[in-house]
Amino acid sequence: MTSTPAPDPLARLAGRTVVVIGGSAGIGLETARRSVAAGASVILGGRDEQRLAAAAKELGDAARWRTVDNTDKDSLAAFFRGIDRVDHLFTPAASYRTGPMRELSDEDAESPFVSKFWGQYHAVRHAAPLLAEDGSVVLMSGAASVRPAGVAPAYVACNAAVEGLGRGLAVELAPVRVNVVSPGMVDGNLWSRRPASVREPAADGYRDAALLGRLGTEGEVADAVLFLFTNTYMTGSTLYPDGGYALR
């Protein structure tokens, strides 16, 4: 008796349109690579034209790009006006400052909410009329939402708020599925730009704190995003690709 091979969930991405705001580098670009490999077309959004163009060139004919500033509602509106349909949306773009409440300026303390919370909120708001009924949204949070890694209360609160936003949007946008990916420290584009004097102690501390004893990779987080794109019964949930950091 021969068994029938299980269908590949990633086959569900074939012929679909994936929009990644923050798609020119890092986890966003890695998600775009995997989406294209699965047969999707991708639209990359970001601020830097040169990086977007280079990313789209790498991805080939299945990719196109548009500039967008996720802290500017008019920019987000213009970005989505040029798109006919969105099957899956991923919104990892964010720019912010972190630090102690007693040291940050009000502007810096508010920056995670301006970019990471309201940026994602307004991206979904403008994408909503274009979302396929069987499509999905994946928001980006971070494991600091449940286990603060340092003294950065506004940043911690922002990540927790994004996870709450995902649950709220899942209720409002159903049957469109809305989930959140909340990674731990990743050995990739974001941390590579930090000074070694900051990066290395943070990485050592993370390895000690995570059950798996290592940093994550951009590919591992992107795999979690694609799982959320393609699992048709997953909504209102948060995944923590964090090596067990949140459990310790």
C-alpha positions as CSV (number, residue, x, y, z in Angstrom):
1,M,0.0,0.0,0.0
2,T,1.5,3.3,-1.1
3,S,0.8,6.5,0.9
4,T,-0.1,9.8,-0.7
5,P,2.6,12.5,0.0
6,A,1.3,15.3,2.2
7,P,0.8,18.5,0.3
8,D,3.4,21.2,0.7
9,P,1.8,24.1,2.5
10,L,4.1,26.6,0.7
11,A,2.4,25.6,-2.5
12,R,-0.4,27.8,-1.3
13,L,1.8,30.8,-2.1
14,A,2.0,30.1,-5.8
15,G,0.5,32.9,-7.8
16,R,-0.1,35.0,-4.7
17,T,1.0,38.6,-4.1
18,V,3.1,39.1,-0.9
19,V,3.7,42.7,0.3
20,V,6.6,43.3,2.6
21,I,7.1,46.8,4.1
22,G,10.7,46.6,5.2
23,G,11.6,44.2,2.5
24,S,14.9,45.6,1.3
25,A,17.0,43.8,4.0
26,G,17.0,41.5,6.9
27,I,14.0,39.4,7.9
28,G,11.8,41.2,5.4
29,L,14.1,40.4,2.5
30,E,14.6,36.8,3.7
31,T,10.8,36.5,3.8
32,A,10.6,37.8,0.2
33,R,13.2,35.4,-1.0
34,R,11.3,32.4,0.5
35,S,8.0,33.7,-0.9
36,V,9.4,34.0,-4.4
37,A,10.9,30.5,-4.2
38,A,7.4,29.3,-3.3
39,G,6.0,30.9,-6.5
40,A,4.7,34.2,-5.2
41,S,5.2,37.6,-6.6
42,V,6.4,40.2,-4.1
43,I,6.1,43.9,-3.6
44,L,8.9,45.4,-1.5
45,G,8.4,48.6,0.4
46,G,10.9,50.8,2.2
47,R,12.5,54.2,2.3
48,D,15.8,53.6,0.5
49,E,15.4,53.4,-3.3
50,Q,18.9,51.9,-3.9
51,R,18.4,49.1,-1.4
52,L,14.9,48.3,-2.7
53,A,16.1,48.3,-6.3
54,A,19.1,46.0,-5.4
55,A,16.8,43.6,-3.5
56,A,14.3,43.5,-6.3
57,K,17.0,42.8,-8.8
58,E,18.2,39.9,-6.7
59,L,14.7,38.5,-6.6
60,G,14.2,38.8,-10.3
61,D,11.0,39.3,-12.3
62,A,8.7,38.2,-9.5
63,A,9.6,41.3,-7.5
64,R,8.8,45.0,-7.8
65,W,9.3,47.8,-5.3
66,R,7.8,51.1,-4.1
67,T,9.1,53.6,-1.7
68,V,7.2,54.2,1.5
69,D,7.7,55.8,4.9
70,N,5.7,53.9,7.5
71,T,5.7,56.9,9.9
72,D,3.8,58.9,7.3
73,K,0.1,58.1,6.8
74,D,0.0,59.8,3.4
75,S,3.0,57.8,2.2
76,L,1.4,54.6,3.3
77,A,-1.8,55.6,1.5
78,A,0.1,56.4,-1.7
79,F,2.0,53.1,-1.5
80,F,-1.2,51.0,-1.4
81,R,-3.0,53.1,-4.0
82,G,-0.5,51.6,-6.5
83,I,-1.4,48.0,-5.6
84,D,-4.4,46.0,-6.9
85,R,-4.5,43.1,-4.5
86,V,-2.7,41.9,-1.4
87,D,-2.8,38.2,-0.5
88,H,-0.3,38.4,2.4
89,L,1.2,41.4,4.2
90,F,4.2,41.4,6.4
91,T,5.3,44.7,8.1
92,P,8.7,44.4,9.8
93,A,9.9,48.0,9.0
94,A,10.6,50.1,12.0
95,S,13.0,52.7,13.2
96,Y,13.2,53.8,16.9
97,R,15.3,54.5,19.9
98,T,15.3,52.5,23.2
99,G,16.6,53.2,26.7
100,P,15.6,54.0,30.2
101,M,12.6,56.2,30.9
102,R,14.6,58.6,33.0
103,E,17.2,59.2,30.2
104,L,15.3,59.2,26.9
105,S,13.7,62.4,25.5
106,D,10.0,62.2,25.0
107,E,10.5,62.0,21.3
108,D,12.9,59.0,21.6
109,A,10.7,57.3,24.1
110,E,7.7,57.6,21.8
111,S,9.6,56.5,18.7
112,P,8.8,52.7,19.0
113,F,5.1,53.5,19.0
114,V,5.4,56.0,16.1
115,S,7.1,53.6,13.8
116,K,6.6,50.0,15.1
117,F,3.0,50.3,16.5
118,W,1.3,53.1,14.5
119,G,3.3,52.3,11.4
120,Q,2.0,48.8,11.3
121,Y,-1.5,49.9,12.4
122,H,-1.8,52.3,9.5
123,A,-0.2,49.9,7.0
124,V,-2.9,47.4,7.8
125,R,-5.6,50.1,7.7
126,H,-4.6,51.1,4.1
127,A,-4.1,47.5,3.0
128,A,-7.4,46.3,4.4
129,P,-9.6,47.0,1.3
130,L,-7.1,45.1,-0.9
131,L,-6.7,42.0,1.3
132,A,-7.9,38.7,-0.2
133,E,-10.6,37.1,1.9
134,D,-8.4,34.0,2.3
135,G,-5.3,36.1,2.9
136,S,-3.3,37.1,5.9
137,V,-1.4,39.8,7.8
138,V,1.7,39.2,9.9
139,L,2.8,41.9,12.3
140,M,6.3,42.2,13.8
141,S,6.7,42.3,17.5
142,G,9.7,41.1,19.7
143,A,10.2,38.7,22.6
144,A,10.9,41.7,24.8
145,S,7.1,42.0,25.0
146,V,7.1,39.1,27.5
147,R,10.7,39.2,28.9
148,P,12.4,42.6,28.9
149,A,16.1,42.2,28.0
150,G,17.1,45.5,29.5
151,V,15.8,48.8,30.7
152,A,13.6,50.0,27.9
153,P,10.0,50.3,29.2
154,A,8.5,52.1,26.2
155,Y,10.0,49.6,23.8
156,V,8.8,46.7,25.9
157,A,5.3,48.2,26.0
158,C,5.3,48.8,22.3
159,N,6.0,45.1,21.5
160,A,3.2,44.0,23.9
161,A,0.9,46.5,22.2
162,V,1.7,45.1,18.8
163,E,0.7,41.6,20.0
164,G,-2.6,43.0,21.3
165,L,-3.1,44.8,18.0
166,G,-2.8,41.5,16.2
167,R,-5.5,40.0,18.3
168,G,-7.8,43.0,17.8
169,L,-7.3,43.1,14.1
170,A,-7.9,39.3,13.8
171,V,-11.4,40.0,15.2
172,E,-12.1,42.9,13.0
173,L,-10.7,41.6,9.7
174,A,-11.9,38.0,9.9
175,P,-11.9,35.9,7.7
176,V,-8.6,37.5,6.8
177,R,-6.1,36.0,9.3
178,V,-3.9,38.3,11.4
179,N,-1.0,37.0,13.4
180,V,2.2,38.3,15.0
181,V,5.8,37.0,14.9
182,S,7.8,37.9,17.9
183,P,11.5,37.0,17.5
184,G,14.3,37.1,20.0
185,M,17.8,38.3,19.2
186,V,18.7,37.5,15.6
187,D,22.2,37.3,14.1
188,G,21.5,39.4,11.1
189,N,21.1,42.8,9.5
190,L,19.7,44.7,12.4
191,W,22.3,43.7,15.0
192,S,25.2,43.8,12.6
193,R,24.8,47.6,12.4
194,R,25.2,48.0,16.2
195,P,28.7,48.7,17.6
196,A,30.6,45.6,18.7
197,S,30.8,47.1,22.2
198,V,27.0,46.9,22.4
199,R,26.4,43.9,20.1
200,E,28.7,41.3,21.7
201,P,27.7,41.7,25.4
202,A,24.0,41.6,24.3
203,A,24.6,38.4,22.3
204,D,26.4,36.7,25.1
205,G,23.6,37.6,27.5
206,Y,21.0,36.3,25.1
207,R,22.8,33.0,24.6
208,D,22.9,32.5,28.3
209,A,19.2,33.3,28.6
210,A,17.8,31.3,25.7
211,L,17.1,27.6,26.1
212,L,18.8,26.7,22.8
213,G,21.9,28.7,23.8
214,R,22.3,30.7,20.6
215,L,20.9,33.6,18.5
216,G,18.3,33.0,15.8
217,T,18.8,33.5,12.1
218,E,16.8,35.7,9.7
219,G,15.8,32.5,7.8
220,E,14.3,30.9,11.0
221,V,12.1,34.0,11.6
222,A,11.2,34.1,7.9
223,D,10.1,30.5,8.1
224,A,7.8,31.4,11.0
225,V,6.3,34.2,8.8
226,L,5.7,31.8,5.9
227,F,4.0,29.4,8.3
228,L,1.6,32.1,9.4
229,F,1.0,33.0,5.7
230,T,0.1,29.5,4.8
231,N,-1.6,27.9,7.9
232,T,-5.2,28.5,7.1
233,Y,-6.5,27.9,10.6
234,M,-4.1,30.2,12.5
235,T,-5.3,33.7,13.5
236,G,-5.0,36.0,16.5
237,S,-1.8,34.2,17.6
238,T,1.7,35.2,18.4
239,L,4.7,33.0,17.5
240,Y,8.0,33.4,19.4
241,P,10.9,32.2,17.3
242,D,13.2,33.0,20.2
243,G,15.1,29.8,21.1
244,G,13.1,29.6,24.3
245,Y,14.2,33.0,25.6
246,A,10.7,33.9,26.8
247,L,10.5,30.7,28.9
248,R,13.5,31.4,31.2
